[in-house]
Amino acid sequence: MTPLQRAADYLSVPYVRHGHSLEGWDCLGCLKVAGQILFAKDFPYGADFYAPTDGDDPERKHALFAAQLPRWRETTAGPGRAVLFSRCGLFYHVGLMLDARWFLHAETPAAGTQITRLAGIWLRRQPRFMDAF
């Protein structure tokens, strides 16, 4: 099975703020756990400096992602790569590329975990593709 097919097993994982397990995860937790399972990748996880209000503060959330950049290397879209999104110049969301066009991510409690095509609004969010060292 392809990673895209295997990722369907994780659509039932709920969004849990600061979560990083199959019982519930946020976008960073999804990247960390699914990256390990699907691609044997060890992506950096910044939960050690999360604070309870980080999700409500765009500048703090940006700082969280930006602090991880030295631990990643920029690359092109492809399976097993992280895709980092920004709005108004601030990083705010990350997903796991399953192939060159589809990514797995957890964005909100209402949306849960999704497999989404990298198109439309997601391309307008200035995606940057990263890989773990």
Secondary structure, DSSP 4 states (H G I P E B T S, - for coil): --HHHHHGGGTTPPB-TT-EETTEE-HHHHHHHHHHHHH-------GGG--TTGGG-HHHHHHHHHHHGGGEEEE-S-TT-EEEEEETTEEEEEEEESSSSEEEEE--TTT-EEEEES-THHHHT--EEEEE-
